[in-house]
Amino acid sequence: MDAVLADLKEWLQDRKQHLDLFDETKTARLDNPLYTLGGLVWLSWMIVIVSGVILMLWYIPTTTGAYQSIMHITYDIPLGWLARGMHKYGADMLITCITLRIYRMYFAGEYKKPGELSWMILFASLVLGMISGITGYLLIWNQRAFWAAKTVLTVPTYYDEIPLVKNTGLGHAIAYIFLGGPAVAQAAITRFYAIHLGISVLLVILAEVFFYRTRRRRLNLSLFTVALVIVFMTWLSFDRLTEMGRWANPNRTPLPILSDWYFLALYQLVKYMPPLWAGIAPALLIGYGMAVPFLDRTKETRALERPFFFVVGLLALAYFIGFTVLIMLNIAVISRDPPVIFAVTVVVLTLAFIWEMAHRRRKRLAAQQAKPAPPGRPAPGAAPAG
């Protein structure tokens, strides 16, 4: 046991030396827009934090006051529309940039040694960002936010369908932690507000400790890029004023139930599945994402040199886009689609596995042919003398 702990400590020490949270070590590659994503994550995060603090000055976290306080901020407070727009679109930009950076790291193989810890922290940040997003979404207390939160909080209850924890009430206990009661009401909005704020404070503290200890720059973007982003988001906040929707009505269910864009694919996935798998699937997706550096043991970083993981990444992207479109257009057929999706997934993954095995076999043969032949023995494939 001591040896295992010693190895883990050594592994953490080594990976900490190569930790890269916001592409702060990739300044030489800033000519590639994909390597500005880390800086854009930091910039959008700071926009969200600053605008969020401003919104806190007037926001009232109650079921009777939340909606009206947002209306007051948007239409009565000078530049309140700007603070709310920057918070909303800054959060969208944050999730977008984190997602794109994850895909860049995935297809470029940047999660491989020594980038495992950077990948795991980034992936965990995406999960926390999505949790922060859904908790902040409810704070508007409009019809769309209310039903989106209610739908999300049904997912933990599906854990009670898992045989190992069926009699423990774990799923309902998790839902109760967020709800504070049997339904989405005042206790829920209080807890969502606390979680929304707490995640931001915790991550800011951790990031600042990291930068203090490493003495790295927080933002590796040009002043022009920063100004361009701020001007664009200001224009977006003015031209696309964040909608209010209708006051939350627990007795009227909107169809379809929609949330922020980054939750739509998960909504559709859960709708396709029976309760047992609806509870397990999100945990499996998160587990796979965190474990990718340890599942892909090859040393290759180029995507086509890792056929199976390359196809898995493309498949995940296709399902994310496809499920999002299906739920937005409300054209999914629950009785028809799941068998088709399952069959397509099995076929694609099988072909990817065959491709992976064939690729490895070609590499082994190429390596054998590249080896110098021992003295007095012809090289593999060479014609015998005479």
Secondary structure as UniProt FT lines:
FT   HELIX           2..17
FT   TURN            24..25
FT   HELIX           27..29
FT   TURN            30..31
FT   HELIX           33..36
FT   HELIX           37..56
FT   TURN            57..58
FT   TURN            63..65
FT   HELIX           66..75
FT   TURN            78..79
FT   HELIX           80..108
FT   TURN            109..111
FT   TURN            113..114
FT   HELIX           116..138
FT   TURN            139..140
FT   HELIX           143..152
FT   TURN            153..155
FT   HELIX           156..161
FT   HELIX           163..165
FT   TURN            166..169
FT   HELIX           170..179
FT   HELIX           186..214
FT   HELIX           223..239
FT   TURN            250..251
FT   HELIX           261..272
FT   HELIX           275..295
FT   HELIX           303..305
FT   HELIX           307..329
FT   TURN            334..336
FT   HELIX           337..370
FT   TURN            375..376
FT   TURN            380..381
//
